Amino acid sequence: MLLNTSHLTEYLTNLPLLQVPGSLLQTALNEGLRLARADSGLIAFFDYEEGRESGREVELLRRFLATQAAQAQTTYLRNGRSTNSLSSGDFNPLSLWLPKGPVLQSISAASHTIRRVLILPLFNPTNGVGAGVMLYLLPNIERAGGTSGLTFNAAELSTLTAFSRATANAWFSLRSLTNVSRRLEDLVLLNEIATAITSNRNLPDLLQQIMGTTSQLLHAEACTLMLLDRKTDELVFSIPSGEKGDQLKEFRQPAGRGISGYVARIGEPVIVNDVSKDPRFNNVVDSTTGFKTRTVMCAPLIVREKTIGVIEVLNKLGGVSFNPNDMALLLMLAAQAAIAIENAQLYSDLKEERDRLIDKEEEVRRDLARDLHDGPAQVMAGIVMKIDFIKMALKNEPSLVPAALEDVGRIAQQVTKDVRTMMFGLRPLMLETQGLIKTLEAYVEKLQGDLWKTHLIVSGFGDDEKPVRLPYNTETTTFIIIQEAINNIRKHAAPKNVWIELQRGSQDTTVIIRDDGKGFDSRAVSDRYDERGSFGLLNMRERARLINASFDLISQPGQGTTIVLTWLNNDPHLSGTSPLSVTLPSFSNSNG
């Protein structure tokens, strides 16, 4: 064949200067057309999405390449290769078809015409594996079956080999440089994203931020983030976005269903570049929103070896497929996102706990102010009135003074007792010096003045000489829970008897507070407790949680109420020494 080498030297000189993949491919294609004096041509790399083609008869080259691909795949499978390895992307059967060097092959065209195709193989210079091909359709052969011009001389073979080798080398060098540059850009963006999301403590904003930046980083059409609800074992669309977002606000998907559910269940990432062929794909979301999912890449959100959710990117822009490099970026981002989400959740929990403590402190202030007003303040006002009476009696009728003084003394003793009882309830110093059992004995003794009979039953706590002491946190919290229960009984139960039972076994300790009062529908109250504006039950539950204790409340109308508190004796979380109590207000500067 006759080659046109007039521009080849210039092409080989300028080839390394081409830094845009598309420009390099187009330049190589044009030079091949000129070199081979071809009518049409195409260039394609098997593992790269972008190619170039030109000419009125390029469809003939497409069909030729498709035929070779089908034959190569059939041969590959016939030789015992599995379809799994074929679809993995690690090897393309077309590599088996590629010739070792430039060849000419005749093909049948329209009207029984024989056409010649110049085949230039492109090899990866790193491993020598066939990675692409350039095809050029040469001018017509006049006679069917003609064979003229189907060979190269030595000079032509050398020229074509140099052309294809230089093109392949330039392509893979540029691709490597582009990949490194893109990788650096992605890592810089990933670092910026990680810095941004780890500083965001608002969970809804954080989830939106993660989804937006993930789509940007991975050049995806959309991103979804689902958190695992462990109570129901479901994935929840926490912050859906887009025009159809409102329809997904409460969308839940069982863990194990769909691609995202599969990832949540096994804790491993997945790439699916054609969801229509994957039986795991669940099209419910697409049906609800009208979104058309084509490709999916999904990774688990894992913190301390526990999956807390999944992050999923959909439809890579440009109609191309997700690849292992994309997955590596998603996994790095998922690791940062999982930590940020957990931190935001912990921050939210701490904020809620702080708000509850503030509310509890306000309730304590109100209760204390009410108790002081209704109790000691009223009695002290009565004492003042008695003193005024005594002053008048001294002038007018001294014989009334002794009895009045006795009355004042009795009232003063009662108010002293009331104040000490209130102080005992707020912070019994006996807890620190003598422990829970002795404190409860004193507390029960003070309760005997109420309208019911209080019974204290203790077992497994040793004897009076050497009682068993619990960690200070446990004793303090248990006493506060018992106080809260007694306060609720005083306000609502109207019982005849109250029992406080402490049972310490070899494995666990149980505290039971029960009464024979009015009782109530405990299930209905629990279901609507957040709406009732009272903190008693909520405080008891929260305090039980702080010492890793279970909390159960059983009650029915007319059958009294039972509260059961249980914890393990060897729980390492119960070794604290700091008291768990609400900060109480100081009244040293009170005006009344």
Secondary structure per residue as TSV (DSSP state, phi and psi in degrees):
chain	resnum	aa	ss	phi	psi
A	1	M	-	360.0	157.9
A	2	L	-	-104.0	118.4
A	3	L	-	-96.6	148.2
A	4	N	-	-101.8	98.3
A	5	T	-	-100.9	17.1
A	6	S	T	-63.8	-32.2
A	7	H	T	-108.6	2.8
A	8	L	H	-63.3	-42.4
A	9	T	H	-62.2	-43.1
A	10	E	H	-62.8	-39.9
A	11	Y	H	-62.0	-47.7
A	12	L	H	-64.1	-31.0
A	13	T	H	-72.6	-42.2
A	14	N	H	-84.5	-14.7
A	15	L	G	-55.6	-46.3
A	16	P	G	-65.4	-16.0
A	17	L	G	-83.9	-13.2
A	18	L	-	-77.5	117.4
A	19	Q	-	-112.0	4.0
A	20	V	S	-113.8	122.4
A	21	P	H	-52.8	-46.9
A	22	G	H	-62.3	-40.2
A	23	S	H	-65.9	-40.4
A	24	L	H	-63.0	-45.0
A	25	L	H	-62.5	-43.2
A	26	Q	H	-66.1	-40.9
A	27	T	H	-63.7	-42.9
A	28	A	H	-63.3	-42.2
A	29	L	H	-62.2	-46.0
A	30	N	H	-63.7	-40.9
A	31	E	H	-65.3	-38.0
A	32	G	H	-64.7	-40.7
A	33	L	H	-60.3	-42.5
A	34	R	H	-69.4	-43.9
A	35	L	H	-62.3	-44.6
A	36	A	H	-90.4	-0.1
A	37	R	T	53.2	42.6
A	38	A	-	-89.4	157.9
A	39	D	S	-83.3	-41.8
A	40	S	E	-142.0	159.2
A	41	G	E	-161.1	161.8
A	42	L	E	-148.4	153.9
A	43	I	E	-131.8	134.0
A	44	A	E	-147.1	138.0
A	45	F	E	-107.0	133.4
A	46	F	T	-64.6	-33.2
A	47	D	T	-106.6	17.3
A	48	Y	-	-129.3	141.8
A	49	E	S	-76.3	-24.7
A	50	E	-	-96.4	137.7
A	51	G	-	-142.2	-178.8
A	52	R	E	-139.2	147.4
A	53	E	E	-149.1	157.9
A	54	S	E	-159.7	149.6
A	55	G	S	113.7	154.7
A	56	R	T	-70.9	-24.5
A	57	E	T	-110.7	28.6
A	58	V	H	-66.5	-22.6
A	59	E	H	-61.9	-32.2
A	60	L	H	-63.7	-39.0
A	61	L	H	-70.2	-36.7
A	62	R	H	-61.4	-45.5
A	63	R	H	-64.7	-39.0
A	64	F	H	-61.7	-46.0
A	65	L	H	-66.3	-39.4
A	66	A	H	-64.1	-39.1
A	67	T	H	-63.5	-44.7
A	68	Q	H	-62.9	-38.5
A	69	A	H	-64.7	-43.1
A	70	A	H	-64.7	-42.9
A	71	Q	H	-65.5	-39.7
A	72	A	H	-65.1	-39.8
A	73	Q	H	-66.2	-42.7
A	74	T	H	-60.7	-45.6
A	75	T	H	-62.3	-41.3
A	76	Y	H	-61.5	-45.1
A	77	L	H	-72.0	-34.2
A	78	R	H	-64.3	-28.8
A	79	N	T	-82.4	8.2
A	80	G	T	97.8	5.9
A	81	R	-	-75.3	150.2
A	82	S	-	-91.2	154.5
A	83	T	H	-66.9	-25.5
A	84	N	H	-64.2	-44.4
A	85	S	H	-69.1	-29.7
A	86	L	H	-65.7	-38.0
A	87	S	H	-90.3	-1.5
A	88	S	T	-73.3	-20.4
A	89	G	S	89.5	-4.8
A	90	D	S	-79.0	-21.1
A	91	F	-	-151.1	140.3
A	92	N	-	-116.7	126.1
A	93	P	T	-57.7	-23.2
A	94	L	H	-58.8	-24.1
A	95	S	H	-61.7	-29.8
A	96	L	H	-72.0	-26.2
A	97	W	H	-81.5	-29.3
A	98	L	-	-56.3	134.2
A	99	P	-	-72.6	165.1
A	100	K	S	-71.3	-27.8
A	101	G	S	-150.9	-171.2
A	102	P	-	-60.5	133.5
A	103	V	E	-139.9	159.8
A	104	L	E	-111.4	136.6
A	105	Q	E	-134.6	137.6
A	106	S	E	-90.2	142.5
A	107	I	E	-134.3	155.5
A	108	S	E	-85.2	133.7
A	109	A	-	-116.7	-163.2
A	110	A	G	-66.8	153.6
A	111	S	G	56.2	37.3
A	112	H	G	59.8	23.9
A	113	T	-	-80.8	141.8
A	114	I	E	-100.4	126.1
A	115	R	E	-113.2	155.8
A	116	R	E	-107.1	137.8
A	117	V	E	-117.8	125.2
A	118	L	E	-87.8	122.1
A	119	I	E	-108.9	117.6
A	120	L	E	-115.1	108.3
A	121	P	E	-72.8	147.6
A	122	L	E	-119.1	118.1
A	123	F	E	-107.9	143.4
A	124	N	-	-70.0	118.6
A	125	P	T	-67.0	-17.9
A	126	T	T	-75.6	-45.3
A	127	N	T	-120.5	-2.4
A	128	G	-	74.1	10.0
A	129	V	-	-83.7	139.2
A	130	G	E	-61.9	123.4
A	131	A	E	-123.3	-10.0
A	132	G	E	-172.0	-179.7
A	133	V	E	-153.7	149.0
A	134	M	E	-115.9	129.9
A	135	L	E	-119.8	132.6
A	136	Y	E	-130.6	130.2
A	137	L	E	-91.6	115.2
A	138	L	-	-86.5	166.4
A	139	P	-	-58.0	162.1
A	140	N	-	-59.7	148.6
A	141	I	B	-98.0	129.8
A	142	E	S	-65.6	-44.2
A	143	R	S	-101.7	137.5
A	144	A	T	-61.3	135.3
A	145	G	T	84.5	2.5
A	146	G	-	-64.8	149.5
A	147	T	-	-127.0	2.5
A	148	S	T	-66.5	143.6
A	149	G	T	77.1	15.5
A	150	L	-	-96.3	18.9
A	151	T	S	-133.5	163.1
A	152	F	-	-113.6	149.7
A	153	N	-	-87.8	176.2
A	154	A	H	-62.4	-40.0
A	155	A	H	-66.2	-42.7
A	156	E	H	-64.4	-41.5
A	157	L	H	-61.0	-42.6
A	158	S	H	-64.7	-40.7
A	159	T	H	-65.4	-47.9
A	160	L	H	-64.3	-38.3
A	161	T	H	-64.0	-43.7
A	162	A	H	-63.1	-40.1
A	163	F	H	-63.3	-50.1
A	164	S	H	-68.5	-38.3
A	165	R	H	-67.0	-43.4
A	166	A	H	-63.7	-39.6
A	167	T	H	-63.2	-46.1
A	168	A	H	-63.7	-44.2
A	169	N	H	-61.4	-44.0
A	170	A	H	-64.8	-41.3
A	171	W	H	-61.9	-49.2
A	172	F	H	-70.4	-31.9
A	173	S	H	-65.5	-45.3
A	174	L	H	-65.3	-40.3
A	175	R	H	-63.7	-41.8
A	176	S	H	-63.5	-44.2
A	177	L	H	-63.8	-41.5
A	178	T	H	-64.0	-41.6
A	179	N	H	-63.6	-41.7
A	180	V	H	-64.8	-45.2
A	181	S	H	-62.3	-44.6
A	182	R	H	-65.4	-37.5
A	183	R	H	-62.9	-42.3
A	184	L	H	-64.1	-43.0
A	185	E	H	-61.4	-42.7
A	186	D	H	-64.1	-39.9
A	187	L	H	-67.7	-38.3
A	188	V	H	-63.0	-45.4
A	189	L	H	-64.5	-39.7
A	190	L	H	-62.4	-40.2
A	191	N	H	-64.5	-41.8
A	192	E	H	-63.2	-41.0
A	193	I	H	-64.3	-45.5
A	194	A	H	-60.6	-41.9
A	195	T	H	-63.2	-41.0
A	196	A	H	-68.4	-46.1
A	197	I	H	-74.8	-30.5
A	198	T	H	-73.5	-15.1
A	199	S	T	-97.0	-3.4
A	200	N	-	-93.0	121.1
A	201	R	-	-105.0	-3.3
A	202	N	-	-90.7	110.3
A	203	L	H	-59.6	-48.8
A	204	P	H	-59.1	-44.2
A	205	D	H	-62.9	-40.0
A	206	L	H	-62.1	-44.8
A	207	L	H	-64.1	-40.7
A	208	Q	H	-62.2	-42.6
A	209	Q	H	-63.9	-42.5
A	210	I	H	-62.5	-44.8
A	211	M	H	-65.2	-42.5
A	212	G	H	-65.0	-45.8
A	213	T	H	-71.0	-31.2
A	214	T	H	-66.0	-43.9
A	215	S	H	-60.1	-40.5
A	216	Q	H	-66.6	-45.3
A	217	L	H	-64.8	-40.2
A	218	L	T	-101.8	9.1
A	219	H	T	52.3	50.0
A	220	A	E	-109.7	155.5
A	221	E	E	-71.6	-32.8
A	222	A	E	-155.9	162.7
A	223	C	E	-141.8	138.0
A	224	T	E	-124.1	147.3
A	225	L	E	-130.8	124.3
A	226	M	E	-123.5	132.7
A	227	L	E	-101.4	146.5
A	228	L	E	-86.3	122.2
A	229	D	E	-89.9	104.0
A	230	R	T	-69.3	-24.5
A	231	K	T	-66.4	-38.2
A	232	T	T	-108.5	-4.7
A	233	D	T	55.9	48.5
A	234	E	E	-128.7	151.2
A	235	L	E	-91.0	134.9
A	236	V	E	-119.3	129.9
A	237	F	E	-70.8	96.9
A	238	S	S	-68.7	-52.2
A	239	I	S	-131.8	77.5
A	240	P	-	-67.4	148.5
A	241	S	-	-129.3	170.9
A	242	G	S	97.4	178.5
A	243	E	T	-62.2	-30.7
A	244	K	T	-98.3	14.1
A	245	G	G	-58.8	-39.4
A	246	D	G	-59.4	-30.3
A	247	Q	G	-75.9	-10.9
A	248	L	G	-112.6	6.5
A	249	K	T	-60.0	-35.1
A	250	E	T	-115.0	21.1
A	251	F	-	-70.0	129.3
A	252	R	E	-126.5	146.0
A	253	Q	E	-135.0	124.8
A	254	P	E	-57.7	135.9
A	255	A	T	-61.1	127.5
A	256	G	T	110.7	-18.1
A	257	R	S	-101.6	138.0
A	258	G	H	77.3	174.2
A	259	I	H	-65.9	-43.9
A	260	S	H	-64.7	-40.1
A	261	G	H	-64.8	-36.7
A	262	Y	H	-62.5	-44.4
A	263	V	H	-64.4	-41.0
A	264	A	H	-63.4	-35.7
A	265	R	H	-73.8	-45.8
A	266	I	H	-92.6	-16.7
A	267	G	-	72.7	24.3
A	268	E	-	-124.6	145.1
A	269	P	-	-74.0	158.6
A	270	V	E	-142.9	139.8
A	271	I	E	-116.3	127.2
A	272	V	E	-128.0	108.8
A	273	N	S	-94.4	6.3
A	274	D	-	-155.2	92.8
A	275	V	G	-66.6	-22.6
A	276	S	G	-65.8	-19.5
A	277	K	G	-104.5	5.3
A	278	D	-	-108.1	117.0
A	279	P	T	-66.2	-15.4
A	280	R	T	-77.4	-17.8
A	281	F	-	-65.3	131.4
A	282	N	-	-110.5	115.0
A	283	N	T	-90.8	14.7
A	284	V	H	-61.4	-43.7
A	285	V	H	-64.9	-43.6
A	286	D	H	-59.6	-41.7
A	287	S	H	-65.2	-35.0
A	288	T	H	-74.0	-39.5
A	289	T	H	-101.0	-19.6
A	290	G	-	84.2	0.7
A	291	F	-	-73.2	142.8
A	292	K	-	-109.0	106.1
A	293	T	-	-86.0	128.3
A	294	R	-	-112.9	-48.3
A	295	T	-	-127.2	148.4
A	296	V	E	-137.1	137.7
A	297	M	E	-130.4	124.8
A	298	C	E	-133.2	138.1
A	299	A	E	-135.1	147.0
A	300	P	E	-78.3	151.3
A	301	L	E	-99.4	111.0
A	302	I	E	-120.6	130.9
A	303	V	E	-130.9	123.6
A	304	R	T	49.8	49.4
A	305	E	T	65.5	15.4
A	306	K	E	-118.7	131.3
A	307	T	E	-79.6	121.5
A	308	I	E	-104.1	-6.6
A	309	G	E	167.5	-167.2
A	310	V	E	-139.5	154.5
A	311	I	E	-123.3	136.3
A	312	E	E	-135.5	128.8
A	313	V	E	-110.5	143.6
A	314	L	E	-125.6	135.3
A	315	N	E	59.1	87.4
A	316	K	E	-63.1	136.2
A	317	L	G	-63.2	148.1
A	318	G	G	90.3	0.7
A	319	G	G	72.7	14.9
A	320	V	-	-95.2	179.5
A	321	S	-	-100.0	154.8
A	322	F	-	-72.3	148.6
A	323	N	-	-131.8	173.8
A	324	P	H	-57.6	-33.2
A	325	N	H	-64.2	-39.5
A	326	D	H	-61.1	-42.8
A	327	M	H	-65.0	-38.0
A	328	A	H	-60.7	-42.0
A	329	L	H	-65.7	-42.5
A	330	L	H	-63.2	-39.4
A	331	L	H	-65.9	-39.5
A	332	M	H	-64.8	-42.6
A	333	L	H	-68.1	-38.2
A	334	A	H	-62.6	-38.0
A	335	A	H	-63.4	-44.2
A	336	Q	H	-66.7	-41.9
A	337	A	H	-64.5	-40.1
A	338	A	H	-61.8	-43.2
A	339	I	H	-65.3	-43.2
A	340	A	H	-63.4	-40.4
A	341	I	H	-64.6	-44.3
A	342	E	H	-63.7	-41.9
A	343	N	H	-61.3	-42.2
A	344	A	H	-64.9	-39.0
A	345	Q	H	-65.3	-42.3
A	346	L	H	-64.0	-41.3
A	347	Y	H	-62.1	-42.3
A	348	S	H	-63.7	-41.9
A	349	D	H	-63.4	-42.3
A	350	L	H	-64.5	-39.3
A	351	K	H	-63.7	-43.1
A	352	E	H	-63.3	-40.6
A	353	E	H	-64.0	-41.5
A	354	R	H	-61.2	-44.8
A	355	D	H	-62.8	-38.2
A	356	R	H	-64.9	-40.1
A	357	L	H	-66.3	-38.8
A	358	I	H	-63.1	-44.1
A	359	D	H	-62.3	-39.6
A	360	K	H	-65.2	-40.8
A	361	E	H	-62.9	-40.0
A	362	E	H	-63.8	-39.2
A	363	E	H	-64.4	-40.7
A	364	V	H	-61.7	-42.5
A	365	R	H	-60.3	-46.0
A	366	R	H	-64.3	-44.6
A	367	D	H	-63.4	-41.6
A	368	L	H	-66.0	-42.5
A	369	A	H	-62.5	-41.5
A	370	R	H	-65.3	-44.3
A	371	D	H	-64.4	-39.3
A	372	L	H	-66.5	-39.5
A	373	H	I	-68.0	-45.2
A	374	D	I	-78.0	-22.6
A	375	G	I	-106.4	-97.4
A	376	P	I	-54.6	-38.8
A	377	A	I	-64.0	-41.9
A	378	Q	H	-66.1	-41.1
A	379	V	H	-66.0	-41.6
A	380	M	H	-63.7	-36.8
A	381	A	H	-63.1	-37.6
A	382	G	H	-65.2	-37.9
A	383	I	H	-63.4	-42.7
A	384	V	H	-59.7	-42.7
A	385	M	H	-64.1	-39.2
A	386	K	H	-63.7	-40.3
A	387	I	H	-64.1	-42.6
A	388	D	H	-59.8	-40.1
A	389	F	H	-63.2	-41.4
A	390	I	H	-63.3	-40.3
A	391	K	H	-59.8	-43.7
A	392	M	H	-68.4	-37.9
A	393	A	H	-66.2	-34.9
A	394	L	H	-59.5	-33.7
A	395	K	H	-83.6	-39.3
A	396	N	H	-104.4	-37.8
A	397	E	-	-150.3	79.4
A	398	P	G	-58.5	-23.2
A	399	S	G	-65.8	-19.2
A	400	L	G	-83.3	-11.8
A	401	V	H	-65.5	-49.1
A	402	P	H	-55.1	-45.8
A	403	A	H	-64.7	-38.3
A	404	A	H	-66.1	-39.1
A	405	L	H	-64.7	-40.3
A	406	E	H	-61.2	-40.1
A	407	D	H	-63.6	-43.1
A	408	V	H	-62.3	-43.1
A	409	G	H	-60.7	-42.7
A	410	R	H	-63.2	-43.4
A	411	I	H	-64.5	-41.0
A	412	A	H	-63.1	-40.9
A	413	Q	H	-62.4	-39.8
A	414	Q	H	-66.5	-42.9
A	415	V	H	-67.7	-34.8
A	416	T	H	-61.8	-43.5
A	417	K	H	-62.8	-43.7
A	418	D	H	-61.9	-43.8
A	419	V	H	-64.2	-42.4
A	420	R	H	-65.2	-37.3
A	421	T	H	-63.3	-41.7
A	422	M	H	-63.9	-42.9
A	423	M	H	-63.5	-40.0
A	424	F	H	-61.2	-42.3
A	425	G	H	-67.1	-34.7
A	426	L	H	-71.9	-45.4
A	427	R	-	-156.9	90.3
A	428	P	-	-74.4	111.9
A	429	L	T	-63.7	-21.0
A	430	M	H	-60.3	-27.3
A	431	L	H	-58.3	-40.7
A	432	E	H	-73.6	-36.7
A	433	T	H	-93.9	-37.9
A	434	Q	T	-121.2	-8.7
A	435	G	H	92.8	179.2
A	436	L	H	-67.4	-44.8
A	437	I	H	-63.7	-49.4
A	438	K	H	-61.2	-38.9
A	439	T	H	-64.6	-42.0
A	440	L	H	-65.6	-36.5
A	441	E	H	-60.5	-44.4
A	442	A	H	-67.3	-38.6
A	443	Y	H	-64.5	-44.8
A	444	V	H	-63.5	-37.7
A	445	E	H	-61.1	-40.8
A	446	K	H	-68.9	-27.5
A	447	L	H	-75.3	-13.7
A	448	Q	T	-65.3	-14.9
A	449	G	T	-78.8	-7.2
A	450	D	S	-76.4	-179.6
A	451	L	S	-80.0	-2.5
A	452	W	S	-123.9	169.1
A	453	K	E	-98.7	127.2
A	454	T	E	-104.0	131.0
A	455	H	E	-117.2	130.4
A	456	L	E	-109.6	123.3
A	457	I	E	-123.7	120.5
A	458	V	E	-127.4	134.0
A	459	S	E	-143.9	141.9
A	460	G	S	85.2	10.4
A	461	F	S	-108.9	25.0
A	462	G	B	78.1	-163.2
A	463	D	-	-111.3	-179.0
A	464	D	S	-64.2	-30.9
A	465	E	S	-73.0	-36.8
A	466	K	S	-140.8	73.8
A	467	P	B	-72.4	152.0
A	468	V	-	-74.8	129.2
A	469	R	-	-101.3	141.6
A	470	L	-	-100.2	163.4
A	471	P	-	-53.7	145.1
A	472	Y	H	-57.5	-42.3
A	473	N	H	-56.6	-43.9
A	474	T	H	-66.1	-44.7
A	475	E	H	-63.1	-45.9
A	476	T	H	-63.3	-47.3
A	477	T	H	-64.6	-41.8
A	478	T	H	-61.2	-43.5
A	479	F	H	-63.0	-41.8
A	480	I	H	-63.9	-40.3
A	481	I	H	-63.6	-42.6
A	482	I	H	-61.8	-43.4
A	483	Q	H	-57.9	-46.2
A	484	E	H	-61.6	-41.4
A	485	A	H	-63.6	-43.0
A	486	I	H	-64.1	-40.0
A	487	N	H	-60.9	-41.8
A	488	N	H	-64.7	-38.9
A	489	I	I	-62.5	-43.4
A	490	R	I	-62.0	-39.1
A	491	K	I	-78.3	-34.8
A	492	H	I	-125.5	-25.2
A	493	A	I	-86.9	-35.6
A	494	A	-	51.1	56.0
A	495	P	-	-88.1	171.1
A	496	K	S	-98.9	-29.1
A	497	N	E	-139.4	145.9
A	498	V	E	-130.7	134.1
A	499	W	E	-117.3	131.8
A	500	I	E	-116.2	114.2
A	501	E	E	-119.1	135.3
A	502	L	E	-124.6	122.0
A	503	Q	E	-127.0	117.5
A	504	R	E	-110.6	115.1
A	505	G	-	-102.4	-168.9
A	506	S	S	-73.6	-27.2
A	507	Q	S	-107.4	-36.3
A	508	D	E	-146.1	170.9
A	509	T	E	-123.2	137.2
A	510	T	E	-124.9	134.6
A	511	V	E	-118.3	128.6
A	512	I	E	-124.4	126.5
A	513	I	E	-118.2	117.1
A	514	R	E	-137.2	156.3
A	515	D	E	-141.6	165.4
A	516	D	-	-108.7	34.3
A	517	G	S	-86.1	-151.2
A	518	K	-	-64.5	-38.9
A	519	G	-	72.0	174.9
A	520	F	-	-163.4	172.4
A	521	D	-	-80.8	96.0
A	522	S	H	-64.6	-33.6
A	523	R	H	-67.0	-44.3
A	524	A	H	-64.3	-40.7
A	525	V	H	-66.3	-41.7
A	526	S	H	-64.3	-40.5
A	527	D	H	-65.0	-30.4
A	528	R	T	-115.7	23.5
A	529	Y	G	-67.9	-36.3
A	530	D	G	-64.1	-18.9
A	531	E	G	-92.5	-5.9
A	532	R	S	-89.5	-14.1
A	533	G	-	77.9	11.1
A	534	S	-	-114.7	150.4
A	535	F	-	-112.5	1.2
A	536	G	H	-58.3	-59.3
A	537	L	H	-64.1	-42.3
A	538	L	H	-61.2	-42.1
A	539	N	H	-62.9	-42.7
A	540	M	H	-63.3	-43.1
A	541	R	H	-62.3	-46.4
A	542	E	H	-64.0	-42.0
A	543	R	H	-66.5	-38.1
A	544	A	H	-60.9	-40.9
A	545	R	H	-62.8	-35.3
A	546	L	H	-64.4	-25.3
A	547	I	T	-109.0	21.6
A	548	N	T	56.3	38.0
A	549	A	-	-105.6	146.5
A	550	S	E	-79.4	150.3
A	551	F	E	-132.8	121.0
A	552	D	E	-128.0	138.6
A	553	L	E	-126.3	125.0
A	554	I	E	-124.0	126.8
A	555	S	E	-159.2	146.2
A	556	Q	-	-138.6	147.6
A	557	P	T	-54.1	128.4
A	558	G	T	80.8	0.7
A	559	Q	S	-121.5	16.8
A	560	G	-	73.2	-174.2
A	561	T	E	-135.4	141.7
A	562	T	E	-129.1	129.7
A	563	I	E	-115.0	130.2
A	564	V	E	-122.8	125.0
A	565	L	E	-119.4	126.1
A	566	T	E	-137.1	137.4
A	567	W	E	-143.8	157.5
A	568	L	E	-78.1	139.9
A	569	N	T	-69.3	-31.9
A	570	N	T	-99.7	19.1
A	571	D	-	-67.0	120.1
A	572	P	G	-64.0	-20.2
A	573	H	G	-73.5	-8.4
A	574	L	G	-98.3	19.6
A	575	S	-	-97.1	5.6
A	576	G	-	-68.1	159.4
A	577	T	-	-119.8	-7.2
A	578	S	S	-88.1	138.5
A	579	P	-	-66.9	141.8
A	580	L	-	-100.3	90.5
A	581	S	-	-142.9	158.0
A	582	V	-	-79.7	137.4
A	583	T	-	-65.1	124.5
A	584	L	-	-94.6	150.2
A	585	P	-	-71.3	151.4
A	586	S	-	-97.4	137.6
A	587	F	-	-112.3	18.5
A	588	S	T	-64.8	-27.9
A	589	N	T	-109.6	19.9
A	590	S	-	-69.3	143.6
A	591	N	-	-97.5	2.4
A	592	G	-	166.8	360.0
